[in-house]
Amino acid sequence: MSHKHQKRRRGHFCWSCQRLRANEKFSGRGHARHLCKDCSRLGKEEINYRQATRNMDRLLTWDGRIRRGRLQQLEEYLKHENERVRA
């Protein structure tokens, strides 16, 4: 497929709500942070919680296992200051 005929995605992906949103849904700094206006209004605590759960999901392999080298990172989340993250 030639470069001219490739399908282009419009907008940006918000990592917090996991959606592809229009450019208008992002503030000036939101584009670089990949965080839409709706999610940026959630508050610092909620954003930190979503980031921590996203990082924990990244520790898993495609078949749901945690590699030996990443167990230490998981243990850090078990001692996290936020009770929701520990749960």
N, CA, C and O atoms as a DFTB+ gen file, in Angstrom:
348 C
 N C O
     1  1       0.851      -1.173       0.000
     2  2       0.000       0.000       0.000
     3  2       0.894       1.232       0.000
     4  3       1.823       1.332       0.802
     5  1       0.619       2.149      -0.883
     6  2       1.448       3.337      -0.966
     7  2       1.186       4.263       0.213
     8  3       0.166       4.149       0.893
     9  1       2.094       5.157       0.439
    10  2       2.029       6.065       1.580
    11  2       0.832       7.002       1.486
    12  3       0.270       7.391       2.510
    13  1       0.434       7.370       0.267
    14  2      -0.667       8.309       0.084
    15  2      -2.009       7.711       0.491
    16  3      -2.903       8.437       0.924
    17  1      -2.158       6.393       0.357
    18  2      -3.449       5.758       0.561
    19  2      -3.609       5.096       1.921
    20  3      -4.576       4.365       2.138
    21  1      -2.685       5.334       2.838
    22  2      -2.811       4.748       4.164
    23  2      -3.906       5.453       4.947
    24  3      -4.075       6.668       4.852
    25  1      -4.646       4.673       5.721
    26  2      -5.710       5.244       6.537
    27  2      -5.089       5.977       7.721
    28  3      -4.254       5.425       8.438
    29  1      -5.503       7.215       7.916
    30  2      -4.942       8.025       8.990
    31  2      -5.919       8.061      10.150
    32  3      -7.131       8.168       9.958
    33  1      -5.387       7.973      11.337
    34  2      -6.203       8.131      12.533
    35  2      -6.263       9.606      12.878
    36  3      -5.274      10.325      12.737
    37  1      -7.406      10.048      13.325
    38  2      -7.547      11.446      13.698
    39  2      -7.579      11.566      15.206
    40  3      -8.123      10.706      15.898
    41  1      -7.000      12.624      15.703
    42  2      -7.024      12.863      17.133
    43  2      -5.858      12.209      17.857
    44  3      -4.827      11.893      17.263
    45  1      -6.049      12.017      19.143
    46  2      -5.017      11.436      20.004
    47  2      -5.635      10.366      20.882
    48  3      -6.850      10.317      21.075
    49  1      -4.770       9.508      21.412
    50  2      -5.216       8.453      22.313
    51  2      -5.020       8.927      23.741
    52  3      -3.927       9.357      24.107
    53  1      -6.075       8.853      24.558
    54  2      -5.983       9.187      25.975
    55  2      -5.690       7.900      26.740
    56  3      -6.482       6.958      26.701
    57  1      -4.563       7.859      27.431
    58  2      -4.179       6.635      28.126
    59  2      -5.083       6.364      29.327
    60  3      -5.223       5.212      29.738
    61  1      -5.692       7.390      29.890
    62  2      -6.487       7.224      31.094
    63  2      -7.831       6.559      30.807
    64  3      -8.209       5.608      31.491
    65  1      -8.551       7.050      29.806
    66  2      -9.860       6.470      29.486
    67  2      -9.776       5.470      28.339
    68  3     -10.790       4.893      27.949
    69  1      -8.587       5.260      27.798
    70  2      -8.335       4.260      26.753
    71  2      -9.163       4.512      25.497
    72  3      -9.654       3.571      24.873
    73  1      -9.318       5.796      25.122
    74  2     -10.112       6.130      23.944
    75  2      -9.329       7.020      22.995
    76  3      -8.462       7.790      23.409
    77  1      -9.649       6.901      21.723
    78  2      -9.125       7.790      20.702
    79  2     -10.069       8.979      20.629
    80  3     -11.229       8.828      20.246
    81  1      -9.589      10.142      20.987
    82  2     -10.436      11.331      21.096
    83  2     -10.020      12.366      20.058
    84  3      -8.889      12.349      19.571
    85  1     -10.932      13.256      19.726
    86  2     -10.661      14.334      18.775
    87  2      -9.665      15.323      19.373
    88  3      -9.531      15.417      20.593
    89  1      -8.973      16.053      18.517
    90  2      -7.994      17.034      18.980
    91  2      -8.614      18.070      19.913
    92  3      -7.955      18.558      20.831
    93  1      -9.865      18.401      19.679
    94  2     -10.534      19.408      20.490
    95  2     -10.761      18.949      21.924
    96  3     -10.996      19.778      22.804
    97  1     -10.698      17.670      22.172
    98  2     -10.907      17.130      23.516
    99  2      -9.653      17.204      24.372
   100  3      -9.672      16.777      25.527
   101  1      -8.566      17.736      23.831
   102  2      -7.310      17.858      24.553
   103  2      -6.967      19.326      24.728
   104  3      -7.204      20.137      23.832
   105  1      -6.410      19.667      25.876
   106  2      -5.937      21.031      26.081
   107  2      -4.568      21.163      25.413
   108  3      -4.074      20.209      24.811
   109  1      -3.972      22.317      25.516
   110  2      -2.655      22.526      24.901
   111  2      -1.611      21.575      25.452
   112  3      -0.831      20.999      24.695
   113  1      -1.592      21.407      26.775
   114  2      -0.628      20.485      27.381
   115  2      -1.127      19.049      27.334
   116  3      -0.336      18.114      27.461
   117  1      -2.430      18.864      27.154
   118  2      -3.002      17.521      27.142
   119  2      -2.518      16.673      25.986
   120  3      -2.448      15.449      26.101
   121  1      -2.181      17.308      24.866
   122  2      -1.683      16.556      23.718
   123  2      -0.397      15.815      24.085
   124  3      -0.250      14.624      23.808
   125  1       0.518      16.531      24.704
   126  2       1.817      15.944      25.043
   127  2       1.684      14.905      26.160
   128  3       2.401      13.905      26.169
   129  1       0.772      15.143      27.096
   130  2       0.588      14.222      28.221
   131  2      -0.310      13.052      27.855
   132  3      -0.414      12.088      28.614
   133  1      -0.967      13.127      26.689
   134  2      -1.911      12.100      26.230
   135  2      -3.032      11.913      27.251
   136  3      -3.407      10.790      27.588
   137  1      -3.552      13.032      27.730
   138  2      -4.607      13.027      28.732
   139  2      -5.681      14.014      28.284
   140  3      -5.413      15.209      28.157
   141  1      -6.890      13.522      28.045
   142  2      -7.962      14.383      27.542
   143  2      -8.457      15.322      28.642
   144  3      -8.127      15.153      29.815
   145  1      -9.255      16.313      28.243
   146  2      -9.762      17.304      29.188
   147  2     -10.616      16.657      30.267
   148  3     -10.517      17.017      31.440
   149  1     -11.460      15.698      29.874
   150  2     -12.333      15.042      30.849
   151  2     -11.520      14.318      31.921
   152  3     -11.832      14.412      33.108
   153  1     -10.494      13.608      31.509
   154  2      -9.672      12.857      32.470
   155  2      -8.785      13.774      33.297
   156  3      -8.497      13.465      34.453
   157  1      -8.351      14.884      32.737
   158  2      -7.495      15.796      33.503
   159  2      -8.278      16.477      34.623
   160  3      -7.679      16.981      35.572
   161  1      -9.603      16.499      34.528
   162  2     -10.442      17.071      35.582
   163  2     -10.680      16.103      36.740
   164  3     -11.233      16.499      37.766
   165  1     -10.280      14.866      36.596
   166  2     -10.565      13.855      37.616
   167  2      -9.866      14.122      38.943
   168  3     -10.369      13.727      39.995
   169  1      -8.753      14.764      38.912
   170  2      -8.004      15.018      40.143
   171  2      -6.731      14.189      40.164
   172  3      -6.635      13.144      39.521
   173  1      -5.783      14.669      40.899
   174  2      -4.453      14.055      40.932
   175  2      -4.488      12.629      41.488
   176  3      -3.805      11.742      40.978
   177  1      -5.280      12.418      42.527
   178  2      -5.331      11.102      43.162
   179  2      -5.883      10.036      42.203
   180  3      -5.343       8.932      42.124
   181  1      -6.943      10.363      41.486
   182  2      -7.538       9.411      40.544
   183  2      -6.609       9.137      39.372
   184  3      -6.506       7.999      38.913
   185  1      -5.934      10.166      38.885
   186  2      -4.997       9.992      37.773
   187  2      -3.830       9.105      38.207
   188  3      -3.402       8.229      37.455
   189  1      -3.313       9.333      39.423
   190  2      -2.221       8.500      39.935
   191  2      -2.669       7.051      40.103
   192  3      -1.895       6.128      39.846
   193  1      -3.919       6.846      40.534
   194  2      -4.453       5.488      40.662
   195  2      -4.527       4.803      39.300
   196  3      -4.123       3.649      39.158
   197  1      -5.038       5.506      38.314
   198  2      -5.149       4.925      36.970
   199  2      -3.771       4.613      36.395
   200  3      -3.591       3.592      35.730
   201  1      -2.795       5.488      36.650
   202  2      -1.435       5.242      36.162
   203  2      -0.829       4.017      36.841
   204  3      -0.160       3.216      36.188
   205  1      -1.057       3.866      38.143
   206  2      -0.507       2.717      38.872
   207  2      -1.128       1.412      38.381
   208  3      -0.417       0.425      38.190
   209  1      -2.447       1.394      38.174
   210  2      -3.084       0.165      37.681
   211  2      -2.634      -0.143      36.263
   212  3      -2.496      -1.309      35.894
   213  1      -2.405       0.891      35.468
   214  2      -1.905       0.681      34.104
   215  2      -0.491       0.084      34.144
   216  3      -0.174      -0.814      33.364
   217  1       0.347       0.580      35.043
   218  2       1.703       0.051      35.175
   219  2       1.690      -1.398      35.663
   220  3       2.517      -2.207      35.241
   221  1       0.747      -1.724      36.557
   222  2       0.647      -3.113      37.020
   223  2       0.214      -4.034      35.892
   224  3       0.703      -5.159      35.791
   225  1      -0.687      -3.578      35.050
   226  2      -1.098      -4.383      33.898
   227  2       0.060      -4.644      32.959
   228  3       0.120      -5.693      32.317
   229  1       0.970      -3.706      32.878
   230  2       2.140      -3.868      32.010
   231  2       3.129      -4.900      32.547
   232  3       3.972      -5.397      31.800
   233  1       3.033      -5.225      33.833
   234  2       3.923      -6.238      34.406
   235  2       3.577      -7.641      33.900
   236  3       4.421      -8.536      33.896
   237  1       2.326      -7.817      33.476
   238  2       1.870      -9.136      33.025
   239  2       2.296      -9.407      31.602
   240  3       2.357      -8.497      30.775
   241  1       2.590     -10.665      31.321
   242  2       2.853     -11.071      29.944
   243  2       1.518     -11.331      29.267
   244  3       0.462     -11.217      29.888
   245  1       1.574     -11.678      27.995
   246  2       0.338     -11.885      27.231
   247  2      -0.494     -13.039      27.773
   248  3      -1.709     -13.062      27.582
   249  1       0.139     -13.995      28.445
   250  2      -0.613     -15.133      28.985
   251  2      -0.925     -14.969      30.484
   252  3      -1.328     -15.932      31.137
   253  1      -0.742     -13.766      31.027
   254  2      -1.152     -13.476      32.392
   255  2      -0.135     -13.829      33.459
   256  3      -0.491     -13.923      34.634
   257  1       1.092     -14.023      33.092
   258  2       2.137     -14.355      34.073
   259  2       2.996     -13.136      34.364
   260  3       3.063     -12.194      33.575
   261  1       3.651     -13.177      35.517
   262  2       4.591     -12.120      35.892
   263  2       5.982     -12.723      35.873
   264  3       6.234     -13.739      36.520
   265  1       6.866     -12.108      35.147
   266  2       8.237     -12.626      35.046
   267  2       8.977     -12.438      36.357
   268  3       8.668     -11.537      37.137
   269  1       9.950     -13.291      36.587
   270  2      10.706     -13.288      37.825
   271  2      11.365     -11.932      38.091
   272  3      11.421     -11.486      39.237
   273  1      11.856     -11.285      37.055
   274  2      12.515      -9.996      37.211
   275  2      11.578      -8.864      37.576
   276  3      12.025      -7.810      38.028
   277  1      10.297      -9.067      37.389
   278  2       9.324      -8.013      37.667
   279  2       8.585      -8.209      38.983
   280  3       7.720      -7.402      39.327
   281  1       8.901      -9.247      39.715
   282  2       8.244      -9.491      40.996
   283  2       8.527      -8.386      42.003
   284  3       7.660      -8.032      42.803
   285  1       9.730      -7.845      41.966
   286  2      10.085      -6.776      42.893
   287  2       9.220      -5.536      42.641
   288  3       8.798      -4.869      43.585
   289  1       8.957      -5.232      41.366
   290  2       8.090      -4.102      41.044
   291  2       6.676      -4.339      41.575
   292  3       6.036      -3.421      42.087
   293  1       6.197      -5.572      41.450
   294  2       4.863      -5.896      41.950
   295  2       4.808      -5.740      43.472
   296  3       3.813      -5.249      44.004
   297  1       5.853      -6.147      44.167
   298  2       5.883      -6.020      45.624
   299  2       5.841      -4.558      46.053
   300  3       5.297      -4.238      47.110
   301  1       6.409      -3.672      45.246
   302  2       6.343      -2.244      45.556
   303  2       4.904      -1.749      45.492
   304  3       4.506      -0.891      46.280
   305  1       4.123      -2.286      44.558
   306  2       2.715      -1.889      44.463
   307  2       1.900      -2.466      45.622
   308  3       0.877      -1.891      45.994
   309  1       2.329      -3.580      46.192
   310  2       1.637      -4.145      47.347
   311  2       1.860      -3.301      48.605
   312  3       1.102      -3.410      49.569
   313  1       2.895      -2.463      48.594
   314  2       3.190      -1.565      49.711
   315  2       2.825      -0.120      49.368
   316  3       3.237       0.802      50.072
   317  1       2.063       0.085      48.305
   318  2       1.742       1.425      47.819
   319  2       0.939       2.195      48.867
   320  3       0.193       1.604      49.648
   321  1       1.099       3.512      48.874
   322  2       0.399       4.356      49.851
   323  2      -1.101       4.395      49.636
   324  3      -1.856       4.585      50.590
   325  1      -1.552       4.216      48.387
   326  2      -2.974       4.241      48.081
   327  2      -3.592       2.872      48.330
   328  3      -3.122       1.867      47.795
   329  1      -4.634       2.832      49.132
   330  2      -5.275       1.554      49.482
   331  2      -5.891       0.872      48.267
   332  3      -5.879      -0.356      48.174
   333  1      -6.428       1.655      47.336
   334  2      -7.026       1.069      46.127
   335  2      -5.981       0.365      45.267
   336  3      -6.274      -0.662      44.656
   337  1      -4.772       0.904      45.215
   338  2      -3.695       0.279      44.438
   339  2      -3.266      -1.019      45.110
   340  3      -3.042      -2.025      44.436
   341  1      -3.153      -1.000      46.433
   342  2      -2.763      -2.222      47.152
   343  2      -3.780      -3.336      46.947
   344  3      -3.404      -4.503      46.836
   345  1      -5.058      -2.991      46.896
   346  2      -6.116      -4.001      46.726
   347  2      -6.009      -4.635      45.358
   348  3      -6.807      -5.508      45.018
